[in-house]
Amino acid sequence: MNSCWKLAAVVGCALFGSLLISRASSADEPAARERGVWQKHEYSFVFMGFTSTYSCDGLADKLKLLLTAAGARPDSKSQAGACANGFGRPDEFARASLTFYTLAPSGTDTPPGTKQADGVWRPVSIADRSPRELGTGDCELVEQFRDNVLPMFTTRNLDDHTTCVPHQNSGSVIALRFESFTAAPRAAPAQPSGT
């Protein structure tokens, strides 16, 4: 009986090792690149929630964080809107103005001469502490971002289990996953060979 358990342990370790090697090799494979075109978006975001209150500049910072996480171009702008309570003070109707670019796959109807960029499908996970500055208190903000801003991105495989409980943080869960069509990472420049 003891030798049977040893054999099972050896076989289990071998199978586990082969799974790790196959997962590592598939993670190292570069994603297939597709051609895409940048699309400009402008949106006036007004936050209306029950649990958290933001200052206009605080809301703008959180929205910039979400834009970047979702795959918007790095030059995205999120600026505080006109708030009754002024800079740094919570406002019941905090607002921010968003100007950002998203990448959309080029189609057959793309006009000739349109500037294109290489794009890839990148997995995105938005959860408590992912990005790090995001917390459970931001649950309603994530819901509004998902409903009002995320449709401006090119996404697929949306898996949303976000649940926000009004007037309390306990019981709220941020769990939003999707793939976003984003700019392909630039290849590192070739290093000259040493002499």
Disulfide bonds with the S-S distance in Angstrom:
Cys56-Cys83 1.17
Cys139-Cys164 1.98
